[in-house]
Amino acid sequence: MKRTRTYSRMTLQALSILGNLIKIGRIERGMTAQDLAERAGISRTTLYSIEKGAPGPEIGTVFELAAIVGVQLFEPDSRNLAVQDKRLSEKLALLPQSVRRPKREVDDDF
């Protein structure tokens, strides 16, 4: 039995905003849905889903569409992005490799 995934209201609103920004960017650049879909290597149906804020499409595809139409998601300077990525990698190296649930304390109070 397939389980339906639920999303928070904030997540759905963020997806809707990003989809609208991508659609606005596409229209402002005079691109048809077919043009953008072909450039991104996706179907028009997938593009329409993203523009409507659907949570299903791959995040890499969404980010690529945003980049193509000029929606700025992060710092535009790739050097600053590289520095930030390196810092985050260094921080991750200092954190534990896995997280375990704490063991339950034994209740030995008789």
N, C-alpha and C positions, 0 to 999 in steps of 0.2 A: 504494500500500500504506500503510495507516494504521499509524503508529508508536505503540506503547504508552508512555505517560508513566510514569516511575517516580518514587517519592518516598522520601525518607530516612525512617528509622524515627522520628526526632524529629518530623518533619512529620506523619506518620501518628498518632503519639501525641498531638500538640497538637490535631489535628483531632478525634480521639476525645474528648479532654477537653472541648473547646469544644462538641461535639455533646451530650455528657452534661450539661454545664452548662445548655445551652439546654433540653434535655428536662426536667431537674430544675426549672428556672424555670417552664416551662410547667405542669408538674404541680402545683407549689406554688401557682400562681396559679389553679388549678382550670380551666385551659383545655384543651379537647380539641384534638387535632391538627388537626381541621377548623377550629376557631375561630382558631387561630394561623395556619394556612395562609391562610385568607381575609383575616385582618387584614394579613398581609404581602404578599398578592397573589400567592401561589405555590400550587402543587398540594400535596396531602398527600404525594404520592410524593417531591417535592423536599424537603419538611420531614423526612420519614423518612430520606432520604439524608443530610441535614445532621446529624440527631440520631445517625446511625450513624457519622459522621465521614468521609463520602465526600469526596474532594478535588475533585469536579467542580463543585459549585454556585458561583455567582458570589460573590465576597467581600462585595460590597455587600449581597446578600441575607442572608448569614450575619450580618453586623454588624447589620442591621435586626432580625433575629430576636432577637439577643442584647439589643438595646436594648428591644424590646417586652417580653421576659420578665425584664428587670432584671439581666442579666449585665453586670457592669462590666468593660469591656475597657481603658478609659483613664480619665483623670482625669474625675470627674463634673461638675466646674465648667467650663462652656463657655467662660468667660473665660480660664481657664488653658489650655484646649485651643487657643484662638485665639492666645494668646501663643506657645505651643510651635510651632504651625503657622507663625506669622510668622518665628520664629527659624530654623526649618528652611528656609523659603523664602529667607531672607537667606543662609543658608549655601550653599544650592544655587546662588544667584546668583553666589557667589564661586568656585564650582568650574567646571572646563571643561564646555562644552556637550556634548562627546562624548569618548569614551575610545577611543584607537586602540592597537592592538597595537604594541609597540616594533618598530622595524625591525631586521632581523637585521644584525648587524655583519658587514661584509665581511671574510672571512678572506683577508688579503693577505700572510700569512706564508709565503713560498715556501721 
